[in-house]
Amino acid sequence: MERSFFERIKRIQALAEIGLEYCNIGYDKERYEEIQAISLEMLEQLTEVPVPKIQAVIQEKNGYKTPKVDVRAVVFNPEGRILLVQEKADGCWSLPGGWADVGYTPRQIAEKECFEEAGLDVKASRLLAVMDKTAQRMPPEFEYVYKLFIRCEPAHLQIACGTETDNVGWFSEHDLPELSQPRVIESQIHLMFAYFRGEKTEVHLD
């Protein structure tokens, strides 16, 4: 799949959805509906995912299309190893985290996800990075995603699997397991180690 083409179709879909929400002219609404239908058909052909499943993911129908927010907890042990969890979804590894929940602050999301996925009590301490998933050249998906990477300090070092994870462990920078690329990529992990070593101090902002 051509990434830039895929992203442009998603943008067209978002513009059509916004147009349908705010347009008061019947003729224009028909045109927006047609644009929306065509973009969905194109996404279906590109991904081989049926239109109803695509609609369930990308059509919010709440006024204005906005990015989803993914929060990741960045935790190191005293030996300088990073905490990773093995995802049940694909068997690969990622930083603890997930979609932001309504009613929780980013700090609370990082702490909650770390406990739920790795059995570890942590205290969120600082924001390390705000990344645009498309700008990071991560695998394409239907949602447009911002990713928050938040440094967390562990209250202890006892770790355990959660309901969404098959394994959990501490890893050195140059001995990483296979990463769950929809969730985190190797360059992002290396950046987290650079923060840990103090080589980078300013927040990364895409």
Residue frames as qw, qx, qy, qz and C-alpha x, y, z in Angstrom:
[[0.000, 0.887, 0.462, 0.000, 0.00, 0.00, 0.00],
 [0.365, 0.463, -0.038, 0.807, 1.27, 3.47, -0.87],
 [0.324, -0.437, -0.576, 0.610, 1.36, 5.24, 2.51],
 [0.004, 0.212, 0.013, -0.977, 0.87, 8.80, 1.24],
 [0.351, -0.183, -0.615, -0.682, -2.08, 7.72, -0.93],
 [0.450, -0.425, -0.777, 0.112, -3.68, 5.95, 2.02],
 [0.240, -0.405, -0.411, 0.780, -3.27, 9.02, 4.24],
 [0.125, 0.058, -0.253, -0.958, -4.73, 11.32, 1.57],
 [0.417, -0.338, -0.721, -0.438, -7.82, 9.15, 1.27],
 [0.404, -0.481, -0.664, 0.405, -8.28, 9.27, 5.03],
 [0.105, -0.274, -0.122, 0.948, -7.99, 13.05, 4.87],
 [0.281, -0.136, -0.513, -0.800, -10.67, 13.21, 2.16],
 [0.456, -0.426, -0.778, -0.070, -12.90, 11.02, 4.32],
 [0.314, -0.435, -0.489, 0.688, -12.43, 13.34, 7.30],
 [0.043, 0.133, -0.135, -0.981, -13.19, 16.44, 5.22],
 [0.371, -0.276, -0.673, -0.578, -16.37, 14.83, 3.89],
 [0.437, -0.480, -0.725, 0.230, -17.48, 13.99, 7.43],
 [0.183, -0.365, -0.257, 0.876, -16.86, 17.58, 8.58],
 [0.156, -0.023, -0.402, -0.902, -18.72, 18.91, 5.55],
 [0.406, -0.397, -0.763, -0.309, -21.75, 16.74, 6.28],
 [0.370, -0.482, -0.614, 0.504, -21.85, 18.00, 9.85],
 [0.140, -0.498, -0.164, 0.840, -21.71, 21.72, 9.11],
 [0.020, -0.042, -0.545, -0.837, -23.22, 22.13, 5.64],
 [0.356, 0.395, 0.569, -0.627, -26.83, 23.38, 5.45],
 [0.480, 0.468, -0.319, -0.670, -27.24, 23.18, 1.67],
 [0.884, 0.085, 0.400, -0.228, -28.90, 20.01, 0.41],
 [0.758, 0.625, -0.188, 0.009, -27.02, 19.92, -2.89],
 [0.151, 0.707, -0.637, 0.266, -23.66, 20.19, -1.11],
 [0.643, -0.328, 0.608, -0.331, -24.64, 17.49, 1.38],
 [0.932, 0.304, 0.148, -0.127, -25.27, 15.11, -1.51],
 [0.557, 0.705, -0.402, 0.179, -21.80, 15.88, -2.90],
 [0.211, -0.606, 0.677, -0.360, -20.19, 15.28, 0.53],
 [0.838, -0.085, 0.456, -0.288, -22.06, 11.98, 0.84],
 [0.867, 0.493, -0.072, 0.004, -20.77, 10.93, -2.57],
 [0.268, 0.730, -0.558, 0.292, -17.20, 11.91, -1.69],
 [0.519, -0.449, 0.623, -0.376, -17.51, 9.98, 1.56],
 [0.930, 0.131, 0.283, -0.193, -18.80, 6.87, -0.23],
 [0.718, 0.633, -0.265, 0.116, -16.05, 7.01, -2.87],
 [0.032, 0.696, -0.632, 0.340, -13.29, 7.41, -0.27],
 [0.712, -0.274, 0.558, -0.327, -14.65, 4.45, 1.71],
 [0.930, 0.350, 0.089, -0.077, -14.68, 2.31, -1.43],
 [0.488, 0.721, -0.438, 0.225, -11.08, 3.30, -2.17],
 [0.302, -0.573, 0.667, -0.369, -10.02, 2.40, 1.38],
 [0.887, -0.016, 0.380, -0.261, -11.80, -0.94, 1.02],
 [0.841, 0.524, -0.124, 0.053, -9.93, -1.68, -2.20],
 [0.227, 0.741, -0.547, 0.317, -6.58, -0.69, -0.70],
 [0.267, -0.450, 0.723, -0.451, -6.94, -2.65, 2.53],
 [0.483, -0.083, -0.831, -0.263, -9.43, -5.42, 1.63],
 [0.002, -0.224, -0.741, 0.633, -11.36, -4.47, 4.77],
 [0.022, 0.620, 0.726, 0.295, -15.16, -4.24, 4.24],
 [0.011, -0.542, -0.085, -0.836, -16.66, -0.73, 4.29],
 [0.610, -0.680, -0.266, -0.307, -18.84, -1.35, 7.40],
 [0.798, -0.368, -0.199, 0.433, -15.74, -2.24, 9.43],
 [0.420, 0.238, 0.004, 0.876, -13.91, 0.84, 8.17],
 [0.242, -0.662, -0.234, -0.669, -16.88, 3.06, 9.02],
 [0.726, -0.612, -0.314, 0.010, -16.97, 1.73, 12.57],
 [0.705, -0.238, -0.111, 0.659, -13.39, 2.87, 13.08],
 [0.365, 0.043, 0.125, 0.921, -13.08, 6.18, 11.27],
 [0.168, -0.546, -0.377, -0.729, -16.52, 7.78, 11.23],
 [0.158, -0.109, -0.661, 0.725, -17.08, 9.50, 14.58],
 [0.181, -0.610, -0.600, -0.485, -20.24, 11.41, 13.57],
 [0.424, -0.676, -0.441, 0.411, -19.74, 13.88, 16.41],
 [0.033, 0.965, 0.101, -0.241, -19.04, 17.11, 14.56],
 [0.261, 0.869, -0.418, -0.033, -15.33, 17.40, 13.88],
 [0.955, 0.102, -0.226, 0.164, -12.78, 14.72, 13.12],
 [0.208, -0.855, 0.442, -0.174, -9.91, 14.71, 15.62],
 [0.488, 0.388, -0.773, 0.119, -6.91, 12.41, 16.24],
 [0.861, -0.443, -0.243, -0.062, -7.03, 9.60, 18.76],
 [0.078, -0.793, 0.521, -0.306, -4.48, 9.70, 21.59],
 [0.919, -0.044, -0.371, 0.124, -2.25, 6.76, 22.49],
 [0.307, -0.836, 0.374, -0.259, -0.35, 6.99, 25.81],
 [0.867, 0.153, -0.425, 0.210, 2.81, 4.96, 26.48],
 [0.594, -0.785, 0.173, -0.017, 4.60, 4.54, 29.82],
 [0.619, 0.570, -0.448, 0.304, 8.41, 4.63, 29.71],
 [0.718, -0.654, 0.191, -0.140, 9.92, 2.82, 32.71],
 [0.552, 0.527, -0.600, 0.240, 13.56, 1.91, 33.43],
 [0.845, -0.489, -0.189, 0.107, 15.00, -0.26, 36.17],
 [0.390, -0.853, 0.267, 0.223, 18.21, 0.63, 38.09],
 [0.668, -0.170, 0.561, 0.458, 20.28, -1.41, 35.61],
 [0.126, 0.499, -0.326, -0.793, 19.13, 0.82, 32.75],
 [0.081, 0.170, 0.913, 0.363, 16.77, -1.67, 31.12],
 [0.389, -0.009, -0.102, -0.916, 13.42, -0.62, 29.71],
 [0.456, 0.164, 0.783, -0.390, 10.09, -2.25, 30.58],
 [0.389, 0.157, -0.573, -0.704, 8.28, -3.95, 27.68],
 [0.635, 0.087, 0.626, -0.443, 5.13, -6.07, 27.54],
 [0.071, -0.029, 0.879, 0.471, 4.25, -8.81, 25.06],
 [0.516, 0.152, 0.025, -0.842, 0.92, -8.06, 23.40],
 [0.563, 0.160, 0.799, -0.142, -1.61, -10.86, 23.12],
 [0.571, 0.683, 0.120, -0.440, -2.91, -9.25, 19.93],
 [0.676, 0.670, -0.298, -0.073, 0.19, -10.02, 17.84],
 [0.946, -0.182, -0.061, 0.261, 2.72, -11.74, 20.14],
 [0.537, 0.459, -0.145, 0.693, 5.16, -8.84, 19.81],
 [0.491, -0.447, -0.430, 0.612, 6.44, -6.36, 22.39],
 [0.070, 0.751, 0.209, 0.622, 5.60, -2.79, 23.23],
 [0.047, 0.184, -0.477, 0.858, 5.80, -0.15, 25.92],
 [0.017, -0.492, -0.817, 0.300, 2.86, -0.46, 28.34],
 [0.132, 0.294, 0.016, -0.946, 0.02, 1.75, 27.20],
 [0.203, 0.461, 0.835, 0.222, -3.05, 2.20, 25.06],
 [0.007, -0.632, -0.401, -0.663, -5.83, 4.57, 24.07],
 [0.017, -0.112, 0.418, -0.901, -6.53, 7.49, 26.38],
 [0.185, -0.530, -0.827, -0.003, -9.75, 7.04, 28.36],
 [0.183, -0.665, -0.164, -0.705, -12.26, 9.82, 29.00],
 [0.660, -0.711, -0.107, -0.218, -12.08, 10.93, 32.62],
 [0.827, -0.360, 0.061, 0.428, -8.37, 10.22, 33.07],
 [0.041, 0.918, -0.297, -0.259, -5.44, 12.59, 32.71],
 [0.698, 0.545, -0.462, 0.043, -2.45, 11.51, 30.55],
 [0.043, -0.523, 0.746, -0.410, -0.50, 10.95, 33.79],
 [0.680, -0.109, 0.545, -0.478, -3.24, 8.68, 35.14],
 [0.883, 0.384, -0.112, -0.244, -3.47, 6.75, 31.87],
 [0.461, 0.576, -0.650, 0.179, 0.27, 5.97, 31.91],
 [0.239, -0.364, 0.757, -0.486, 0.13, 4.82, 35.52],
 [0.791, 0.077, 0.351, -0.495, -3.05, 2.77, 35.01],
 [0.830, 0.456, -0.272, -0.172, -1.84, 1.04, 31.84],
 [0.262, 0.553, -0.747, 0.259, 1.48, 0.17, 33.44],
 [0.438, -0.214, 0.722, -0.492, -0.26, -1.51, 36.37],
 [0.832, 0.244, 0.228, -0.443, -2.83, -3.30, 34.19],
 [0.800, 0.528, -0.275, -0.080, -0.32, -4.60, 31.62],
 [0.539, 0.453, -0.608, 0.367, 2.81, -5.15, 33.71],
 [0.721, -0.526, -0.442, 0.089, 1.56, -5.35, 37.33],
 [0.548, 0.012, -0.233, 0.803, 3.82, -2.46, 38.22],
 [0.167, -0.908, -0.329, 0.200, 2.98, 0.54, 40.40],
 [0.524, 0.191, 0.112, 0.823, 4.58, 3.65, 38.91],
 [0.049, -0.808, -0.269, 0.521, 4.50, 7.40, 39.31],
 [0.547, 0.668, 0.275, 0.424, 4.40, 9.42, 36.11],
 [0.493, -0.549, -0.060, 0.672, 7.12, 12.05, 36.26],
 [0.037, 0.613, -0.218, -0.759, 7.49, 13.88, 32.93],
 [0.748, 0.606, 0.212, -0.171, 6.41, 14.06, 29.32],
 [0.552, -0.339, 0.530, 0.547, 9.16, 12.90, 26.95],
 [0.082, -0.078, 0.649, 0.753, 7.56, 13.05, 23.51],
 [0.564, 0.515, 0.392, -0.513, 4.43, 13.94, 21.56],
 [0.186, -0.221, 0.769, 0.570, 4.54, 12.12, 18.23],
 [0.682, 0.391, -0.037, -0.617, 2.35, 12.01, 15.16],
 [0.786, -0.059, 0.614, 0.041, 2.12, 8.39, 14.09],
 [0.717, 0.662, 0.194, 0.098, 2.14, 9.26, 10.39],
 [0.143, 0.921, -0.351, 0.088, 5.15, 11.57, 10.77],
 [0.502, -0.552, 0.665, -0.037, 6.98, 8.71, 12.51],
 [0.498, 0.383, -0.683, -0.374, 6.48, 6.48, 9.47],
 [0.405, -0.094, 0.849, -0.328, 4.74, 3.84, 11.54],
 [0.110, 0.235, 0.910, 0.323, 2.50, 1.23, 9.87],
 [0.287, -0.158, -0.193, -0.925, -0.61, 2.95, 8.46],
 [0.012, -0.373, -0.901, 0.223, -4.02, 2.46, 10.06],
 [0.006, -0.693, -0.586, -0.419, -7.48, 3.98, 9.75],
 [0.349, -0.879, -0.256, 0.198, -7.26, 6.21, 12.84],
 [0.366, 0.703, -0.232, 0.563, -5.09, 9.33, 12.86],
 [0.780, -0.513, -0.306, 0.187, -3.04, 9.01, 16.05],
 [0.038, 0.802, -0.408, 0.434, -1.00, 11.19, 18.37],
 [0.841, -0.174, -0.460, 0.228, 1.30, 9.29, 20.74],
 [0.268, -0.849, 0.282, -0.359, 2.36, 10.53, 24.19],
 [0.770, 0.081, -0.533, 0.342, 5.47, 9.00, 25.78],
 [0.413, -0.798, 0.120, -0.421, 5.53, 9.60, 29.55],
 [0.396, 0.344, -0.742, 0.417, 8.46, 8.74, 31.85],
 [0.748, -0.538, -0.123, -0.370, 7.33, 6.84, 34.93],
 [0.055, 0.528, -0.754, 0.386, 9.25, 5.91, 38.07],
 [0.700, -0.198, -0.670, -0.151, 8.61, 2.42, 39.50],
 [0.550, -0.654, 0.248, -0.457, 7.61, 2.03, 43.14],
 [0.720, -0.332, 0.610, 0.001, 9.08, -1.52, 43.09],
 [0.189, 0.490, -0.713, -0.465, 10.49, -3.93, 40.52],
 [0.408, 0.123, 0.897, -0.115, 8.00, -6.79, 40.74],
 [0.404, 0.292, -0.365, -0.786, 6.32, -7.29, 37.35],
 [0.430, 0.173, 0.877, -0.125, 3.56, -9.62, 36.15],
 [0.027, 0.228, 0.711, 0.664, 1.43, -10.20, 33.04],
 [0.367, 0.218, 0.313, -0.849, -1.91, -8.46, 32.69],
 [0.655, 0.391, 0.579, -0.286, -5.14, -9.41, 30.93],
 [0.615, 0.769, -0.008, -0.175, -3.90, -8.06, 27.58],
 [0.178, 0.757, -0.629, -0.012, -0.30, -9.28, 27.82],
 [0.963, 0.029, -0.267, -0.029, 1.39, -12.68, 27.56],
 [0.787, -0.126, -0.208, 0.566, 4.74, -11.72, 29.04],
 [0.084, -0.987, 0.036, -0.135, 6.63, -8.81, 30.56],
 [0.851, -0.154, -0.031, 0.501, 10.32, -8.07, 30.99],
 [0.162, -0.899, 0.173, 0.369, 13.22, -5.63, 31.20],
 [0.823, 0.399, 0.225, 0.334, 15.37, -5.18, 28.08],
 [0.405, -0.513, 0.215, 0.726, 18.64, -3.50, 27.20],
 [0.352, 0.713, -0.094, -0.599, 18.80, -1.14, 24.23],
 [0.320, 0.527, -0.689, -0.381, 20.76, -3.52, 22.04],
 [0.028, -0.010, -0.999, 0.014, 18.87, -6.70, 22.95],
 [0.503, 0.145, 0.186, -0.832, 15.29, -5.78, 22.08],
 [0.469, 0.229, 0.853, -0.016, 12.64, -8.40, 21.26],
 [0.126, 0.354, 0.646, 0.664, 10.45, -8.18, 18.15],
 [0.101, 0.231, 0.319, -0.913, 8.43, -4.99, 18.55],
 [0.280, 0.631, 0.720, -0.063, 4.71, -4.56, 17.93],
 [0.318, 0.075, 0.282, 0.902, 5.16, -2.01, 15.15],
 [0.136, -0.698, -0.487, -0.506, 1.62, -0.59, 15.22],
 [0.538, -0.796, -0.269, 0.071, 2.36, 0.42, 18.83],
 [0.329, -0.853, 0.305, 0.267, 6.06, 1.29, 18.94],
 [0.806, 0.544, -0.145, 0.180, 9.04, 1.23, 16.59],
 [0.822, -0.128, -0.175, 0.526, 12.73, 0.77, 17.26],
 [0.306, 0.464, -0.053, 0.829, 13.69, 4.42, 16.72],
 [0.450, -0.704, -0.082, -0.543, 11.24, 5.44, 19.44],
 [0.879, -0.431, -0.144, 0.146, 12.76, 2.97, 21.89],
 [0.671, 0.150, -0.101, 0.719, 16.26, 4.30, 21.10],
 [0.023, -0.645, -0.020, -0.764, 14.98, 7.83, 21.74],
 [0.695, -0.662, -0.129, -0.249, 13.69, 6.76, 25.17],
 [0.857, -0.213, -0.115, 0.455, 17.15, 5.42, 26.03],
 [0.393, 0.439, -0.028, 0.807, 18.65, 8.75, 24.94],
 [0.383, -0.730, -0.047, -0.564, 16.38, 10.49, 27.47],
 [0.870, -0.469, -0.137, 0.062, 17.41, 7.97, 30.14],
 [0.762, -0.006, -0.061, 0.644, 21.11, 8.67, 29.53],
 [0.175, -0.804, -0.142, 0.551, 20.49, 12.43, 29.57],
 [0.403, -0.010, 0.509, 0.760, 21.56, 12.83, 25.94],
 [0.102, -0.469, -0.474, -0.738, 18.22, 14.43, 25.17],
 [0.089, -0.259, -0.624, 0.732, 16.33, 16.68, 27.56],
 [0.350, 0.188, -0.032, -0.917, 13.81, 18.72, 25.57],
 [0.645, 0.304, 0.619, -0.329, 10.42, 17.23, 24.81],
 [0.182, 0.003, 0.754, 0.631, 10.25, 15.75, 21.31],
 [0.416, 0.555, 0.408, -0.594, 7.38, 17.41, 19.43],
 [0.393, 0.251, 0.711, 0.527, 6.27, 16.40, 15.95]]
